[in-house]
Amino acid sequence: MPAPTLRDVAEAAGVHAATASRALNPATRGLVNADTARRVIKVAEQLGYRPNPIARGLKTQRSGTVGLVIPDLTNPLFPPIVRGIEDVLEPAGYSGLIVNTDNDPQRERTQIELLRSRQVEGLIVATALLDHPLVEQLHREGVKMVMVNRRTEGVDVPSITPDDAAGIQMAVEHLAGLGHTRIAHLAGPVTTSTGVVRLRAFRNAVRDLDLDDDPRLVTACHEWREEAGARALRELLDGGMEFTAIVAGNDLIALGCYDVFTERGLRCPEDVSVVGFNDMPFLDKLRPPLTSVAIPHHQIGVEAARMLLESIEEPERPTRSVLLPLTMTVRGSTAPPA
């Protein structure tokens, strides 16, 4: 038995094929009388009709898809962001195609070319580096993009990022308020705007609060990973550096500190306090639960999707960037110094 067509649905619902098409497309459903739309949808379900997105795309020159470019799907930061993106895309009649780059430039280029071959209407990019030739190329070629969590220098592209500087200021003020004066910073990669902004903010906060401004207490990790955080902390300890607290570039780097505490017989927070950044899920399950600067993960995704849809619908709309305010979630990994 042949699959039912749009014309079959229209005839059974007693409407024109164009009306049936609009009723079945979430993006245009609002153009149809609500009772008519419900009738068409019910008939389509009864007949077992499934729209053909390829045919629709050929007719409208729109695919109804956007690409989500993620640097590391194992990082718990990203699933809530993706959920926020999907919560906006779905009601608008769009779906997201997710690719994971593993922070590999060649893999990123290959994956983005794959997305473009599938005619995605835009990209939400969470992999941006300060110097990012591929992003610059995509911008020159007119690809609609929104940057998430990071930005690229010299590229006029909409972005939605947490207020990293304010977040680090809160972390240092929290530790200073507990009485810490020698605070180490395990920064993120300085190839990313996130790493650079948080590092600069840490140095400024230490000076503003008149704490020990010892450059040897600052070290940059090469990756936003647990292993990188552990490696950086081992180097500080092996170098004989003395400190009573750590501000980690992100929560994964902070988890690396926990690994080293176990190795070296250090107690947290009795010997060393730690503050993470991002407040990713399940930090309250750690022992001790990790104090962290909380970013609004879901809201970042929501705003990124809205920005991209605005760019698709209004190509001439001026570029805008948004900084989202952050909060501090205090748990058991911070305490006054012994």
Secondary structure, DSSP 4 states (H G I P E B T S, - for coil): -PPP-HHHHHHHHTS-HHHHHHHH-TTTGGGS-HHHHHHHHHHHHHHT----HHHHHHHHT--SEEEEEES-TTSTTHHHHHHHHHHHHGGGT-EEEEEE-TT-HHHHHHHHHHHHHTT-S-EEES---SS-HHHHHHHHTT--EEEES---TT----EEEE-HHHHHHHHHHHHHHHT---EEEEE--TTSHHHHHHHHHHHHHHHHTT----GGGEEE-SSSSHHHHHHHHHHHHHTT---SEEEESSHHHHHHHHHHHHHHT--TTTT-EEEEEE--TTGGGSSSPPEEEE--HHHHHHHHHHHHHHHHH-TTSPP-EEEE--EEE--TT-----
